[in-house]
Amino acid sequence: MTDEDFSQVSMLSLFQAELETQSQALTAGLLALERNPVAADALEACMRAAHSLKGAARIIDLMPAVKVANAMEDCLVAAQRGNVRVGREHIDALLQGCDLLKLIASGSSSEPANSEVETFLAKFEELSLPEAKPRPQDSAADFATSDDALEQLATTSSANLLVGTVPQAHAIVGSDRMVRVTAESLNRLLGLAGESLMEARRLRPFADGLLRLKRLQSDLASAFDNLHALLPPGSNDGAAVEALASAQRKLRLSQAFLAERLDELDSVDRKATDLANRLYDETLASRMRPFEDGVRHYARTVRDLGHTLGKRVRLEIVGGSTGIDRDILERLDAPLGHLLRNAVDHGLESPEERLAMGKPEEGLIRLEARHSAGLLQIAVVDDGKGIELSKLRETVIARQLATRESADTLSETELLAFLFLPSFSMKAGLTDVSGRGVGLDAVQAMTKEVRGITSVSSEFGRGTRFQLQLPLTLSVLRTLLVEVDGEPYAFPLAAISKTIKLQRMQINLLQGRPHFRLNDRQIGLVTAREVLDRGEPGSEPDELSVVVVDTGRGDAYGLIVDRFLGERELV
């Protein structure tokens, strides 16, 4: 975005961008202070964020925000000087201050905002900080700070303001220029990069065709040699001998010419494919965001929900730097919210119960992200009470989802799969948090929508783990290419459990349908030709190529194809 483009952005928009950056730093620091009230680095970070917000609000003459930020800074200064020990009530009030600043910056009606500000300031007075000496809002020091800030704003591009004023942000601006690009522009660029990649790959079949021509030339040269050998010794037909020799010379020239052109084409093919791959990878990487960018706000959500339920909870983010496609990160917001609420409400015990069980009073929820085998693995793990399988089995029977006889034979995996059914809940009553049975169903629906898989494992008394296996990006589909009746077909790798070569003697009939045994499970078999209505093959080989497809509901089936063609990325 050029300076002219930035000039069209209102000062309020710039303040909103600054608020987004600083409120994240402030929230993270406050949660750290709640765990360790004497953490000097966290306190310092909070003070810097509050001071920056006050200065930014004063620059655009947003006085309600100035008052709120000033009160927050006063509280933090008092804590730094040792005049007050930060407690839960201070943390609550400071977090409410962040919310209030967002309300003010949203540009909503001024009267409710002013009323909220007065209530907020009165609440800070009720916190009783007798040792802290409030600093006048319009002191000379504050005006000096404002003048400095104005001078800095005049000499700094608007782009720098957008990335924040904390030292880390300055370091980023100093080393890498930041630009704003719309998602639509990025998607168009990715589409063009994908087309470039596909066009570059079109050279390979052409080069393969020339290789076949080279082999035909070799066969022709061999035929000429054989013909020359068949000529009788001392033949008087000089014209025929000369014609044959001339044809052989021309063939050798054409072979040399083709070999030279083929080498050039091979070089162009390799360079074009490499360049297109690099362009596509760079464009794809620009769509990636660190996992923590999309989930750091959950730390406060979990903390506030825990307080509401009378529980002490800490959220730990593992793999925060893992790159995730922007579209997937946005789609993860609601499912992760459901899983975290379930973990706090259903999974974690009360502080008294945890102490009685020999656990720390504070419950731990881990939100994990990592890349594995070309897929994105997201997990929500708690150290709570886990899922009592006997209670789950009784709930399944009580809801008439299975008879007692069949429920008693269900494996742990099959039993846990009931948790994802619509309106299914093990909780007897409804609360504002959970109990309606829509959360896990929504999680699985989103996962299926992006061609992913949801799974759950639990150990009673130790905790529960929900795992989401997702594609790295929605822009590229990693597939297995197979051939059916001479036509290529693609299977998403995320849906494939296994590929195997199966002997016909391994097939048995179960209830009149072909099955085979895999890992102590009976897997049903169907031919791809039957599914696609392509008719029966001319011959039936003794060895079958089978794709085992996971349905995501704990079962699978095998699909017989003609042959495997290998993996391919589809754009």
N, C-alpha and C positions, 0 to 999 in steps of 0.2 A: 504494500500500500504506500503510495507516494505521500509527500507532505501535504499536497493539495487535497488528497483523499482524507487525510487525518483532520484537515481543517473543517470538514463537514461533520465531524464527530463532536457532539456537545460536551461541555465541561462536566455535566452530570454523568454522562456515559463514561468519561475518563475516571471520575470518582468511583463509579460502580466497579470498574475494572480494578482500581486500586483497593477498594473495599474487599473484593473477592480474594485477592492475594493476601492482604493483611489479616483478614478474619480467619483464614485458614491457619496462618502462623499463630494467631492469638488463641484460637481454639486448641491447637496442638499443645501450646505452652501451658494453657490453663489445666488441661487434662493431666499433663505431666506434673504440674504443681499440686494437683489433688492427690496424686500418689506420693509425692515428696514435697511438702510445703517449703522446704528450705533449699530447693534446687535453684541455685543462683543463675545458671545459664537459661533455664526456662523462664525465670522471672525477668531476666534481662531481655529476652526475646519478646515477652508480652509487653514490656514497657516500650520497646522500640516500635512495636506494631501499633499500640494505642497512640503514641506520640505522632507517628506518621499519619494515622487516620485523622487526628486532630488538625494537623497542619494541612492535609489535603482538603478537609472540610472547610477550613478557614479560607483557603485560596478561592473556593467557589462561593464563599459567603453562605454556607449552609449551617446556620447558627445552631439549630437543634442538634445536629450531629456533633458540632464543636462542644456543646455542653455535655453530651453523653460521653464522648471520647475523653474530655477533660476529667470528668468524674472517675472514669475507669483508670486514667493515668494517675490521679491522686491516690487511689486505693493501692495501686501497684507500687508507687513511690513510697507510701507508708510501709508497705510490706518489705521493701528493699532496705529501708532505714531501720527495720526491726521494731517499728512502732506497733505493728499488728502481725499476728500470725494468720496466714491465709487458711480459712476453713471452708467447709462445704458451702456455707451460706454466701461467702464471698465469691466462690467459683460460680455458684448458681447465678448470682447477680451480674457477674462479669459476662457470662455466657448470654444472659438475657440482654445485656448491652449490645453484644454482637448482633442479636436478632433485631433489636431496635434500630441499630444503624442501617441494617438492610431494609427495614420498613421505611425509614426516612429516605434512603437512597432510591427506593422504588418509585418515588414521585407520587405516592398515593395522597389522599386528602390530608391537608395540613392539620386540621383540627384534631382528628384521632391521634396523629403523630405527636402533636404538642401535648396532648393529654397523657400519652404514654411516656413522654419525656419527663413531665412533672412527676408522674408516679415513680418513675425509675430513679430520679434524683432524690425523691423523698425516701425511697427504700435504702439508698446508700447512706443517707443521714441516720436511718434507723439502725444501721450496722454498728453505729457507735464507735468512732475512731477518735477518742479524746486526745491521744498523743499526736495524731497526724494533724499537721497544720495545713489546711487547704490553701492552695495558691490561687490568688485572684486570676480569673480567666484572662483579663486584659493586662497582665503585668508586662513590664518592659521586656523581660526575658521572652515572654510569649510572642510579643510583637517582633522582637529580633528574630525569633525562629520563623515567624511568618514572613518577614522581609527576606530572610535567607531562602525560604522556600519559594517565594515569588521570583527571586533572582534566578534560582535554579530552574524554575519552570520556564523562564524566558530564554534560558540558554540550553535547554534540553528538549529534544524532540518529543512529540507526544507519544511516540512508540515506547520511549523509556519509561514514561509515567505508567503506561499500561502494564508493564512487567513488574512494577512495584519498586519500593525504595529500600528494601532490606539489602544488606551487603551482598548476599548471595545473588540477588537479582542484578545488582550492578556488575557482578563478575560475569554474569551471562551476557548482559548487554555489551560488555567490553570485548568479549571473545566471539560471540555469534550475534549477528543482527537478527531481530525477530520481525516477522511480517505476519499480517493477518490474511488468511486465504479462506474463502467460503468453502463449505463442504461440497457445494455443487461444482465449483471449479476444480477441486481436488478429485472429485469423481470423474469429471471429464478428462482430466490429465491421466488418471489411472486407466480409463477406457482406451485412450490413444496409445498409452504405453503397452497395454495388452494387445491392441491391434498390431503394433509394431513387432511385438514378440511373435505373434502368429504369422505375420508376413515373412519375418526372418526365417521361420521354420519351414516355409514353403520352398526354400532353396534346397533343402536336403533331398526331397523326392526327385527334384530335377537332377541333382548330382548323382543320385542312385541310378537314374535312367541312363546317364552317360557312362556309369560304370558297367551297366549291362551292355551298352554299345561297345565298350572296350573289350568285354569278354567275347562278343560276337565277332569283333575284328580278329581276335586271337584265334577263334575257331576258323575264320576264313583263311587266315595265314596258314594254319595247319592243313586246310584243304588244298591250298595252292602247293604246299610242300609235297603232299601226297600225290597230287597230279603230276608234279615235276618228276617224282620218283617213278611214276608209271610210264613215262616216256621211254621208248626203247633206246638203248645205247647207240650212239652214232646216227640218230635220226636225221633224215635229210630235210625234214620240214622245218627249215630255219625260221619261217614266218611265225609258225605256232610257238616255237621255243622263245622267240623274241617277244611275242605278245604276252606270253606267260611271265617272262622276266620283267616286262614293263608293268604288268599288273601287280607283281610282287613289290616292285619299287614304289609304286603309287600307294599301295597298301601300307608299306612301312612309313611313308611320309605322313599319311593320314593318321597312323597310329601315334607317331611322334607329336603331331599337331594336337590330337585329342588328349594325349597325356599331359601336354603343357597346359591346355585350356582347363583340363580337369583339376590340375594342381591349383591353378588360379581360382577356380570356382570353389574348391575346397577351402582355400584360405579366406575368400570373401565370406563363405558360409559360416566359418568359425568366428570370424571377427564380427559379422553382423549379428549372429546369435548371441555372442558374448555381450556386445553392446546393448542389444535389446533386453537381454536378461538383467544387465546392470541397471538400465533405465527403469525397467519394471520393478526391480527390487528396491531401488531408491524411492520410487513413487509410492510403492506399497509401504515402505518404512515411514514415509511422511504421514500416512494414515494412522500410524500406531501412537498410542499414548501410554505412559506408565500406568500400571494397574492402580497405583496409589492415588493418582489424580482423580479417579472416579469413585474411590471408596473411602477416602480419608474422613469424609463427613460422617461415616457410620460410627466412628469412635465416640462422638458425642451422642448419637442416636442410642447406641447401646448403653452408654453411661446414664442418660436420662431415663431410659426405659427400666434399667435396673433399679434406680432410685424409686421410680413409681411403684415397682413391685417389691420394694424392700430388700433388694439384693445388691451386693457389691460385684460389679462386673468390669472386666478389662478386656478390650479388644486388641489383639496383636495382629498386625498385617505382615505376612511373610511373602517375600517376592514382590515387594512394592514397585520395583523397577522393571518388572516383566512387561514387555511391550504387548499391547492388546489393540486390536482393530477398534476404531472409534465407534463403529456401528454396534459391535458386540458389547463394548463397554457400556453404551447407552442402554442396550437391551437387558444387561445384567442388573440394572438398578433395582427394579421391582423384585425379581427373584431373590437377589441377595438380601433385600429388606425382609422378605418373608422368612428366609432361612435364619436370619439373625434374630428376628422377633421370636421365632419358634425356639431358638437356642436359649434365649433369655427366659422366656416364659415357661416352656416345657422342659428344657434340658437341664438348666442349672437349679441347684437346690438353694434353699434359704441359707443365710450365714450360720444359723444355729444347726441346721441339718448337716452342713458341710463340716463344721467343727466336730460334731458328734461322729462323723464318719472318718475323721482324721485327715480331712482335706483342708487346704487354706481357706480362710473365710472369703476371700475374693475369688470369684469364678473367672475362668479364662476361656475366651473364645478366640480361635485362630482363623483368620481369613487368608487362605493361601492361594498363590497363583504361580504356575510354572509351565514351561514348554516341555513336552515329552512326546517323542516319536511323531513329530510333526503335528501335534495337537495341543490345544490349550487345556490345562487341567486346573479347575477352580474347586477349592474345598472349603467348607465351613465346618470347623471341628470344635466341639466343646468338651470340657472335662466334667460334665455333670453326671446325672444318674443313669443315663443311657435309656434304652427302650426295653421294657420288660416284655419279653416275647409271649409269656403265658397270658398276660393281660391283653396284648394285641390279638392273640388267637381268640380269646373270649369275646373281644369286641367284634371281630370278623364274624363269629358265630351269632352273636346277638343281633347284628345288623343283617343277618340272613344272606351273607355274601358267600358262605360255604357251609356245608353240613359239618357236624362235629367229626364224622368219620374222615371226610376229606381234609378238614382243617388240621387234624392230628397228623396227617401224612405230609403236610407242607414243610418244605425246607425253610431255613432262616431267610434266604434270599427271596423265596416266593412269598413268605409271610410279610416281609418288609415292603414288598411291592404294593401291598394294599394301602400303604400310607399315601400313595400318589393318586388314589381314586378321588373323583370329585365328591365333595361334601363329607369325606371320611375324616373323622377326628376321634382320638382316644380320650379327649377331655369331656367330662360330663356336662359342664356348663360353659356359657359364652362369657367372654370378657371383651373389653375394648381392644385388647391386644391380639387374641387368637381364640381358637375354639370353633370357628365356623367351618373348617375343613376345606378352605379354598386356597390356602397358601401353597402347599406342596403340589397341588394340581396345576396351579399357575406356573410354578417352577418347571414342572415337566413339560407343560405346553410350550413355554419359551424355548426350552432346550431342544425339543423336537422341531420347532420352527426353524432353527438354525442348523439342523441336521446333527444334533448332539445327543449325548446319552447321559441320563441321570442315574445315580446309584446311591445306596445308603448302607452303612455298616454300623453296628453298635455293640458295645460290651456293657452289660448291665452293671451299674455301679461305677463305671469308668468313663463313659461318655459316648458321643455319637459323632459320626462323620458323614456329611453329605458331599458327594463328589459330582461335579459337572464336567463332562468331557466334551469340548467344543472345538470347532475348526479355528485355526489361527486367524482366518479372515473370511468374510463373506464374499470377497471379490475373487477369490481363487478357490476352486474346488479340486482337491486331491482325489484322484479316482484310480480304480483298477479297470483297464480296458480288457474286454473279453470279446470273443467272436461267437456269433450265433447265426448259423445259416449264411455264412459269408459276410455278415454285417457286423461292424464294431458297435459295442455298447459299453457304457461306463457305469461303474458302481462307486458311490462315494466311499472312500476308505473308512470314514467314521462309522459307517453302517456295517462294515465287514468284520466278523469275528475271526474268521480263518479262511484260508484257501488250501485245499487238499487234493491229492490224487487218490481216487477211490477205486478199488478193485470191485468188479461186479459180485464176486463171491462174498463181499462184506455187506451186501444189501440184504435185508430181510423184510418180510411183510408183517405189519402190525396194524390190525383192524383193516386189512385190505389195502393199506397204503405202504409204499416203500419207505423204509427207514434205514439208518445206519447208526452205529454206536460211536460216540465221541466223548471222551472224558466222562465215562459212566452215565452218559445221557443219550436217550434215543432222539435222533434228529430226523425230522420228516424230509423227504426228498421230492423235488418236482423239477421237471426239465424246463429250461428257458424257452425251448421251442414250443412247449405246450402253453406256457404263459403268453407268449407272443403270437401264438397261432401260426407257427411257421412250418408245420408238418413234421413228419418223422425223418431222421437222418437216413441216408442211403445205406450206411453200415453202422453197426453198433460195436464200438471198440471195447476191449476188455477193461481198459483203464479210463475212468471218467474224471473230468475236471469239475470240481465242485466248489462253489462259493458259499460259505456259511454266513448267513446274514443274521445279525442280532436285531430283534424287534424292539429292544429297549424295555420290554416288560418281563425280562427274566427268561424268555424262551428264544429259540432260534429255528431256522429251517435251512436246508441245503438246496441250492439252485445249480442244476447241471448245465454247463455251457460247453461249447465245442472246444475252445482252447483259450488260454490266458495270453494276452498281448503285452502285459506289463503295466507299470504305473504311468499316469499322465496327469499334469496339472491343466485344468480347464479354466479359462478366463471368462 
